Amino acid sequence: MSGRHFNAGRDALDFIDRLSALSDPTAIIAALRDQLASYGFHAFLVTGLPEIGDRIDPLVLLNGWPPGWFELYLEKSFSDWDPIAAHCKTTIDPFAWADVYSDDNASARQREVMHRARDFDMIDGFCVPIHGESGFQAVVTMAGDRPDLSRQARSAIHLMSIYAHGKAADCLRPVRREHVLTVREREVLTWFAIGKTTEGVAERLGVSAGTAEAHFENAARKLGVRGRTRTVIEAYRRGEISI
């Protein structure tokens, strides 16, 4: 399926624009389902992850899992044994299931989780861990039979997942729409958003690279996120910058 996405970056930005106009979680679920389907995913979940022994359902923001699978996942307390969920808490990088899981290295209970998922045509998947300033927050996880896991697809899905999580959290826990960034911080993020390096931003603004980086770090701290991509997406979601 990778041939369908020669301009995955544009695909992601178009999706972000569509999602920005939505305010109802049901509409967001429908939009995300349609978008992920074009990459071969038919199941997805946007959720926090519980501690061992706790239920996952109070932490779910967007539920696009097959009903039978979600019910089974709760009934069997699969969140306690899910190897994919466990890995999400150990990395900030998106990953495919096959990148981190194999039956040969799994426990019997971990294999049960993965094998039962296959009963619902969740053969392979992709996860985007979401981290904030204080660490792990949530995950956007998706699965399908033969999904597109090309480099371009992964990059686009990464961006879309970050924005979808932020939009869902915004709808369910509204935030105040006041500017929290300075003009210079917004300028730095805007240049980063269009692909400039730290040195390129510094040259454009007539400041040192260290000063440009300091503005970025201040912006990330104010927005409560980490990483350049996440900071830019969060600033866009809050209306601090335009892309």
C-alpha positions in Angstrom: 0.0 0.0 0.0 3.0 2.3 0.3 2.6 3.5 -3.3 -0.6 5.3 -2.4 1.3 7.8 -0.1 3.9 9.6 -2.2 3.1 12.8 -0.3 2.5 11.5 3.2 3.4 14.8 4.8 0.7 16.6 2.8 -1.7 13.8 3.8 -1.0 14.4 7.4 -1.4 18.2 7.2 -4.7 17.8 5.4 -6.0 15.5 8.1 -4.9 17.9 10.8 -6.8 20.7 9.1 -9.9 18.6 8.9 -9.6 17.6 12.5 -9.1 21.2 13.7 -12.7 22.0 12.8 -14.2 19.1 14.9 -15.3 19.4 18.5 -17.2 16.1 19.0 -15.4 12.9 20.0 -17.7 10.8 17.8 -16.8 12.9 14.8 -13.1 12.7 15.7 -13.3 8.9 15.9 -15.0 8.8 12.5 -12.4 11.0 10.9 -9.5 9.1 12.4 -11.1 5.7 11.3 -11.4 6.9 7.7 -7.9 8.3 7.6 -6.2 5.2 9.2 -8.3 2.9 6.9 -6.4 4.4 3.9 -3.2 3.0 5.5 -4.7 -0.4 6.1 -5.7 -0.1 9.7 -9.2 -1.0 10.8 -8.8 -0.8 14.6 -7.4 1.9 16.9 -7.4 3.2 20.4 -6.3 6.5 22.0 -5.8 5.8 25.7 -3.8 6.2 28.8 -2.3 3.0 30.2 -3.3 1.7 33.7 -1.1 0.3 36.4 -1.1 -3.4 36.9 -4.4 -4.5 38.3 -6.3 -1.4 37.2 -8.8 -1.2 34.4 -8.1 0.6 31.1 -11.6 1.8 30.2 -11.5 5.0 32.4 -8.4 6.1 30.6 -9.7 5.7 27.0 -10.1 8.9 25.0 -11.1 7.5 21.6 -12.2 3.9 21.1 -12.0 2.5 17.6 -11.4 -1.1 18.6 -13.8 -3.8 17.5 -16.4 -4.1 20.2 -15.7 -7.8 20.8 -12.0 -7.2 21.3 -12.5 -4.3 23.7 -14.8 -6.4 25.8 -12.4 -9.4 25.8 -9.5 -7.1 26.6 -11.4 -5.9 29.7 -12.7 -9.3 30.7 -9.3 -10.9 30.6 -7.4 -7.9 32.0 -5.1 -8.1 29.0 -3.7 -4.6 29.8 -1.7 -6.4 32.6 0.0 -8.7 30.1 0.0 -6.7 26.8 3.6 -6.6 25.6 2.9 -3.8 23.2 1.4 -1.6 25.9 4.3 -2.4 28.2 6.8 -1.3 25.5 4.9 2.0 25.1 6.0 3.1 28.6 9.7 2.5 27.8 10.1 4.6 24.6 9.3 7.9 23.1 9.6 6.6 19.6 6.8 5.2 17.4 7.1 1.6 16.6 5.5 -1.3 14.7 4.4 -4.3 16.7 6.8 -6.5 14.7 9.7 -4.2 15.7 9.4 -5.1 19.4 7.5 -8.4 19.7 8.1 -12.0 18.7 6.4 -15.2 20.0 9.8 -16.7 20.7 10.7 -14.2 23.4 7.2 -13.8 24.9 5.6 -15.3 28.0 2.5 -17.5 27.6 0.2 -14.7 28.7 1.8 -12.2 26.3 1.3 -14.7 23.5 -2.3 -15.1 24.5 -2.9 -11.4 24.1 -1.3 -11.2 20.7 -2.9 -14.4 19.4 -6.4 -13.4 20.5 -5.9 -10.0 18.8 -5.3 -12.0 15.6 -8.8 -13.4 15.9 -10.0 -9.9 15.2 -7.7 -9.4 12.2 -5.3 -7.3 14.2 -2.3 -9.0 12.7 0.2 -6.1 12.8 0.0 -2.7 14.3 1.7 0.6 15.0 2.0 2.6 18.2 2.7 6.3 18.9 3.6 6.9 22.5 2.6 10.3 23.7 4.9 11.9 26.3 4.5 15.2 28.2 6.8 17.2 30.4 6.3 14.7 33.2 6.8 11.6 31.1 4.4 9.1 29.5 0.8 10.3 29.0 -1.0 8.1 26.5 -0.7 6.0 23.4 -2.3 6.0 20.0 -2.3 2.4 18.9 -3.7 0.9 15.7 -3.9 -2.4 13.9 -4.8 -4.1 10.7 -4.3 -7.2 8.6 -1.6 -5.9 6.2 -1.2 -2.2 7.1 1.2 0.2 5.3 4.2 0.5 7.6 6.5 2.2 5.1 8.8 5.0 6.3 6.5 7.7 4.7 3.4 6.1 6.2 5.0 5.9 9.7 6.0 9.6 9.6 2.5 10.7 8.5 0.7 8.5 11.1 3.1 9.8 13.8 2.0 13.4 13.1 -1.7 12.6 12.8 -1.6 10.6 16.0 -0.1 13.3 18.0 -2.7 15.8 16.8 -5.6 13.3 17.2 -4.6 12.7 20.9 -4.3 16.4 21.6 -7.6 17.1 19.9 -9.4 14.3 21.8 -8.0 15.5 25.1 -9.0 19.1 24.3 -12.6 18.0 23.6 -12.9 16.0 26.7 -10.9 18.3 29.0 -11.2 21.8 27.5 -8.3 24.1 27.9 -8.3 27.9 27.9 -7.4 29.5 24.6 -5.0 32.2 25.8 -1.7 32.7 24.2 1.0 31.5 26.5 4.0 31.9 24.2 5.9 35.0 23.5 6.0 36.4 19.9 9.6 35.2 19.5 8.8 31.7 20.8 5.9 31.5 18.2 8.3 32.7 15.5 10.8 30.0 16.4 8.2 27.3 16.3 6.7 28.5 13.0 10.1 28.3 11.4 10.6 24.8 12.8 7.2 23.8 11.5 8.3 24.5 7.9 11.5 22.5 8.3 14.2 25.0 9.3 17.1 23.8 11.4 18.1 25.5 14.6 20.9 27.3 12.7 18.5 28.3 9.9 16.0 29.7 12.4 18.8 31.6 14.2 19.9 33.1 10.9 16.3 34.2 10.0 15.8 35.8 13.3 19.2 37.4 13.7 20.0 35.6 16.9 22.5 32.9 18.0 21.7 29.2 17.6 21.8 28.9 21.4 19.2 31.7 21.8 16.9 30.1 19.2 17.2 26.8 21.1 16.4 28.5 24.4 13.3 30.0 22.9 12.2 26.5 21.7 12.9 25.0 25.1 10.9 27.7 26.9 8.0 27.1 24.5 8.1 23.4 25.1 8.1 23.9 28.8 5.1 26.3 28.7 3.2 23.8 26.6 4.0 20.9 28.8 5.5 18.7 26.1 8.9 17.4 24.9 10.4 17.1 21.5 10.4 19.3 18.5 7.6 17.5 16.6 5.3 17.3 19.6 5.9 21.0 20.6 5.1 22.2 17.1 1.9 20.1 16.9 0.8 21.2 20.4 1.4 24.9 19.5 -0.6 24.5 16.3 -3.4 22.7 18.2 -3.7 25.5 20.7 -3.7 28.2 18.0 -0.3 29.6 19.0 1.1 29.2 15.4 -0.3 28.6 11.9 1.2 26.1 9.4 
